[in-house]
Amino acid sequence: MNYAVHQRVIKALEKCGFRILRQGKHVVMTNGHALITIRRHDPVNAHTLAGIVRDAGLTEAQFRGVL
């Protein structure tokens, strides 16, 4: 399947132990420690994506590994 970028980010974070708390114009996810907000909009800006990965406590390599 060809998912939108924000959907791929959500799926990758779910593989890393995050779960969806609520959804609307944004998807809010948590792993019990970190709270991540992902805007439902494509394309996801590279700077924004880097911030999401950093806030999730992941390295770029770890995140790429679960994509």
C-alpha positions in Angstrom: 0.0 0.0 0.0 1.0 3.5 -0.6 0.4 5.4 2.6 0.6 9.2 3.1 3.8 10.4 4.9 2.0 11.2 8.2 0.4 7.7 8.2 3.9 6.1 7.7 5.2 8.1 10.6 2.3 6.9 12.8 2.9 3.3 11.8 6.6 3.6 12.5 6.0 5.1 16.0 3.5 2.3 16.8 6.3 -0.2 16.0 8.4 1.7 18.6 5.8 1.3 21.3 3.7 4.5 20.9 -0.1 4.4 20.9 -2.7 6.8 19.7 -4.3 8.8 22.5 -6.6 11.0 20.3 -7.2 12.0 16.7 -8.5 15.1 15.0 -6.6 17.5 12.8 -3.6 16.1 14.7 -2.8 12.7 16.0 -1.5 12.6 19.5 0.6 9.6 20.5 2.4 8.5 23.7 4.6 5.7 24.9 3.9 6.5 28.6 6.8 9.0 28.8 6.8 11.1 25.7 3.8 12.9 24.1 4.1 13.3 20.3 1.8 15.4 18.1 1.6 14.7 14.4 -0.3 16.9 12.0 -2.5 15.1 9.5 -1.0 17.0 6.5 1.2 15.9 3.7 3.9 16.5 2.9 5.5 16.5 6.4 8.3 19.0 6.4 11.7 17.5 7.0 12.4 19.9 9.9 9.1 18.9 11.5 9.8 15.2 11.0 13.2 15.6 12.6 11.6 17.2 15.7 9.0 14.4 15.9 11.8 11.8 15.8 13.8 13.7 18.4 10.8 14.1 20.7 10.1 10.4 20.5 13.6 9.8 21.8 14.8 8.0 18.6 17.8 8.5 16.4 17.4 9.0 12.7 18.9 5.6 12.1 16.4 3.9 14.5 13.5 5.7 12.9 14.6 4.7 9.4 14.9 1.1 10.6 11.2 0.9 11.5 9.9 2.7 8.4 
